[in-house]
Amino acid sequence: MPNDDVKIKVRNLTKYFGDLHVLDNISFDVKKGEFLCVVGPTGCGKTTFLNLLTKLIPPTSGELYINDEPADPKIHNISFAFQEPSAFPWLTVEQNLEFGLKIKNIPKDVIKTRVERIIKLLGLEQFRKSYPHQLSVSSEQRIIIGRSFAMYPDLLLMDEPYGQMDIKMRYYLEDEVIKLWKEFGSTVIFITHNIEEAVYLAERILILSNKPSTIKKEVVVDLPRPRDFTDPKFVEIRKYVTELIKWW
């Protein structure tokens, strides 16, 4: 890809936990505004991979670059949404969406504009003064997703944010994420074990091998949106990715 389109560079990412070799020399680029999904067999180190990208834990070797600079949470805006419920129970929907923006000392008028935009996009108008415990699980997850996008992040990392949802709710929330991604033009790396979800969401899929994990294959998903699960091309890509994970 042309270098001026590249937002994120991962170079030679390697991780050991003691003698356990989890990730082995992983390198790839992500374009600005790209929606990238990462899949792989169970236990291959997908969550470790994502945790390294958050900069919350250090790699054994390798580096993450944002806009050609070593990624630094003090400089760059790295946002994340994980599977576990993480809305602050003592804050309302509106206050949850404002939280990260206030930490970053964003001007009050900008915070108001961004939060209103998110509330409207996610259909949370009637819940703005509600607390998380008063909402359904899916509505609470919408807060978490909206809060992440509200940061206008340099990089948004998502770790199976719908893992605990039933299939109907997953489809609904997948569409919500696509809506936000299109609206904000965010650069997203989305970890999932659900291949159908990856094909539905991604512009490109990275397939990790078993441990020590490397990138086994890259699959471009060039399908129009909204995507149709019954489209023969969709089914073909899903089967192809499944086989790449299944056979070693």
C-alpha positions as CSV (number, residue, x, y, z in Angstrom):
1,M,0.0,0.0,0.0
2,P,1.2,3.6,-0.6
3,N,3.2,4.8,2.4
4,D,1.2,8.0,2.8
5,D,-1.9,5.9,3.3
6,V,-0.4,3.9,6.2
7,K,-1.6,4.9,9.6
8,I,-0.3,2.0,11.7
9,K,2.8,0.0,11.4
10,V,3.5,-3.1,13.4
11,R,7.1,-4.3,13.1
12,N,8.6,-7.6,14.3
13,L,6.2,-7.9,17.3
14,T,7.4,-10.8,19.5
15,K,6.2,-11.9,22.9
16,Y,7.5,-14.4,25.4
17,F,6.0,-15.1,28.8
18,G,9.0,-16.8,30.4
19,D,9.7,-19.8,28.1
20,L,6.3,-19.6,26.4
21,H,6.7,-18.1,22.9
22,V,3.3,-16.6,22.1
23,L,3.9,-14.2,19.2
24,D,6.7,-14.5,16.7
25,N,8.0,-11.6,14.6
26,I,4.6,-10.2,13.4
27,S,4.7,-7.3,11.0
28,F,1.9,-5.6,9.1
29,D,0.5,-2.2,8.1
30,V,-3.0,-0.7,8.5
31,K,-4.3,2.1,6.3
32,K,-5.8,5.2,7.7
33,G,-9.5,4.5,8.2
34,E,-9.2,0.8,7.5
35,F,-11.3,-1.8,9.3
36,L,-9.0,-4.8,9.9
37,C,-10.1,-8.0,11.6
38,V,-7.8,-10.6,13.2
39,V,-8.8,-14.2,13.5
40,G,-7.0,-17.4,14.4
41,P,-7.4,-20.7,16.2
42,T,-8.4,-20.8,19.9
43,G,-5.4,-20.1,22.1
44,C,-3.2,-18.6,19.4
45,G,-2.6,-15.4,21.3
46,K,-5.2,-13.0,19.8
47,T,-5.8,-11.2,23.1
48,T,-2.1,-11.0,23.9
49,F,-1.6,-9.5,20.5
50,L,-4.2,-6.9,21.1
51,N,-2.9,-6.1,24.6
52,L,0.5,-5.4,23.1
53,L,-1.1,-3.0,20.7
54,T,-2.8,-1.1,23.6
55,K,0.8,-0.5,24.9
56,L,-0.5,-1.7,28.3
57,I,2.0,-4.5,28.3
58,P,5.4,-4.4,26.7
59,P,6.5,-6.7,23.8
60,T,9.6,-8.8,24.2
61,S,10.7,-7.1,21.0
62,G,9.2,-5.2,18.2
63,E,7.3,-1.9,17.9
64,L,4.0,-0.2,17.1
65,Y,4.2,3.0,15.1
66,I,1.4,5.5,14.6
67,N,2.0,8.1,11.9
68,D,5.6,6.9,11.7
69,E,6.2,7.6,15.4
70,P,6.6,5.0,18.1
71,A,3.2,4.6,19.6
72,D,2.9,6.4,23.0
73,P,-0.3,6.7,24.9
74,K,0.8,10.1,26.2
75,I,1.0,11.4,22.6
76,H,-1.4,9.2,20.6
77,N,-5.0,8.4,21.2
78,I,-5.3,4.7,21.5
79,S,-8.9,3.6,22.5
80,F,-10.2,0.1,23.1
81,A,-13.4,-1.8,23.7
82,F,-13.3,-5.2,25.3
83,Q,-15.7,-8.0,25.8
84,E,-16.2,-7.5,29.5
85,P,-18.8,-4.8,30.5
86,S,-16.8,-1.7,31.3
87,A,-19.3,1.2,31.5
88,F,-18.8,3.0,34.8
89,P,-21.9,2.1,36.9
90,W,-21.9,5.4,38.9
91,L,-22.1,7.5,35.7
92,T,-25.1,8.1,33.4
93,V,-24.9,7.2,29.7
94,E,-24.1,10.8,28.9
95,Q,-21.4,11.0,31.6
96,N,-19.8,7.7,30.4
97,L,-19.5,9.0,26.9
98,E,-18.0,12.2,28.2
99,F,-15.5,10.5,30.5
100,G,-12.5,9.9,28.2
101,L,-12.9,13.3,26.6
102,K,-12.7,15.0,30.0
103,I,-9.6,13.1,30.9
104,K,-8.0,14.3,27.7
105,N,-9.0,17.9,28.6
106,I,-11.1,18.3,25.4
107,P,-12.9,21.7,25.4
108,K,-16.4,21.6,26.9
109,D,-18.2,22.7,23.7
110,V,-16.3,20.0,21.7
111,I,-17.3,17.3,24.2
112,K,-20.9,18.4,24.0
113,T,-20.9,18.2,20.2
114,R,-19.2,14.8,20.1
115,V,-21.4,13.3,22.7
116,E,-24.6,14.5,21.1
117,R,-23.4,13.0,17.8
118,I,-22.8,9.6,19.4
119,I,-26.1,9.6,21.3
120,K,-28.0,10.4,18.1
121,L,-26.1,7.8,16.0
122,L,-26.6,5.1,18.5
123,G,-30.3,6.0,19.3
124,L,-29.5,6.6,23.0
125,E,-31.5,9.8,23.3
126,Q,-34.1,8.4,25.8
127,F,-31.4,6.8,27.9
128,R,-28.9,9.7,28.3
129,K,-29.7,10.2,32.0
130,S,-30.0,6.4,32.7
131,Y,-27.3,4.4,34.5
132,P,-25.8,1.2,33.1
133,H,-27.7,-1.1,35.5
134,Q,-31.0,0.3,34.1
135,L,-30.1,-0.7,30.6
136,S,-30.1,-4.0,28.6
137,V,-26.7,-5.6,28.1
138,S,-26.7,-4.6,24.4
139,S,-27.4,-0.9,25.3
140,E,-24.6,-1.0,27.8
141,Q,-22.3,-2.3,25.2
142,R,-23.4,0.5,22.9
143,I,-22.1,3.0,25.5
144,I,-18.7,1.3,25.5
145,I,-18.5,1.3,21.7
146,G,-19.7,4.9,21.5
147,R,-17.3,6.0,24.2
148,S,-14.4,4.5,22.2
149,F,-15.4,6.2,18.9
150,A,-16.0,9.5,20.7
151,M,-12.3,9.8,21.4
152,Y,-11.6,10.1,17.7
153,P,-8.8,7.7,18.3
154,D,-5.6,7.3,16.2
155,L,-6.3,3.6,16.7
156,L,-9.4,1.8,18.0
157,L,-8.8,-1.8,19.3
158,M,-11.8,-4.0,19.8
159,D,-11.5,-7.5,21.5
160,E,-14.6,-9.6,20.7
161,P,-16.9,-6.9,22.1
162,Y,-20.0,-9.0,21.2
163,G,-18.7,-12.3,22.6
164,Q,-21.5,-12.5,25.2
165,M,-24.4,-11.5,22.9
166,D,-26.9,-13.8,21.2
167,I,-26.7,-14.0,17.4
168,K,-29.5,-11.5,16.7
169,M,-28.0,-8.9,19.0
170,R,-24.5,-9.4,17.5
171,Y,-25.9,-8.6,14.0
172,Y,-27.5,-5.5,15.3
173,L,-24.3,-4.3,17.1
174,E,-22.1,-5.1,14.1
175,D,-24.3,-2.7,12.1
176,E,-23.9,-0.1,14.8
177,V,-20.1,-0.4,14.7
178,I,-20.1,-0.1,10.9
179,K,-22.3,3.0,11.1
180,L,-19.9,4.6,13.6
181,W,-16.8,3.6,11.6
182,K,-18.2,5.1,8.4
183,E,-19.2,8.3,10.3
184,F,-15.9,8.9,12.1
185,G,-13.4,7.3,9.6
186,S,-11.6,5.6,12.5
187,T,-8.8,3.1,12.0
188,V,-10.0,-0.2,13.7
189,I,-8.3,-3.5,14.6
190,F,-11.0,-5.9,15.6
191,I,-10.2,-9.3,17.2
192,T,-12.8,-12.1,16.8
193,H,-13.0,-15.9,16.8
194,N,-16.2,-15.6,14.7
195,I,-15.3,-15.9,11.1
196,E,-18.7,-14.8,9.8
197,E,-18.4,-11.7,11.9
198,A,-14.9,-11.0,10.4
199,V,-16.2,-11.3,6.9
200,Y,-19.2,-9.1,7.6
201,L,-17.1,-6.3,9.2
202,A,-13.6,-6.3,7.7
203,E,-12.1,-4.7,4.7
204,R,-9.1,-7.1,5.3
205,I,-8.6,-10.1,7.5
206,L,-5.3,-11.2,9.1
207,I,-5.2,-14.9,10.0
208,L,-2.9,-15.9,12.8
209,S,-1.3,-19.3,13.1
210,N,-1.0,-21.5,16.2
211,K,1.5,-20.5,18.8
212,P,4.1,-19.1,18.4
213,S,1.7,-17.0,16.3
214,T,2.7,-15.5,13.0
215,I,0.5,-14.1,10.2
216,K,-0.5,-17.1,8.2
217,K,-2.5,-15.3,5.5
218,E,-4.0,-11.9,4.6
219,V,-7.5,-12.0,3.0
220,V,-9.0,-8.9,1.3
221,V,-12.8,-8.7,1.7
222,D,-13.9,-6.7,-1.3
223,L,-17.7,-6.9,-0.8
224,P,-20.3,-4.1,-1.0
225,R,-22.1,-2.9,2.1
226,P,-24.4,-3.7,3.7
227,R,-23.2,-7.3,3.3
228,D,-25.4,-10.3,2.7
229,F,-24.6,-13.5,4.6
230,T,-26.2,-15.5,1.8
231,D,-24.2,-13.9,-1.0
232,P,-22.2,-16.7,-2.7
233,K,-19.1,-14.5,-2.6
234,F,-19.6,-13.9,1.2
235,V,-20.0,-17.7,1.7
236,E,-16.9,-18.4,-0.4
237,I,-14.7,-16.0,1.6
238,R,-16.0,-17.4,4.9
239,K,-15.2,-21.0,3.8
240,Y,-11.8,-20.0,2.6
241,V,-10.9,-18.3,5.9
242,T,-12.4,-21.3,7.9
243,E,-10.2,-23.7,5.9
244,L,-7.1,-21.6,6.6
245,I,-7.7,-21.7,10.3
246,K,-8.8,-25.4,10.3
247,W,-5.9,-27.0,8.4
248,W,-2.3,-26.5,9.4
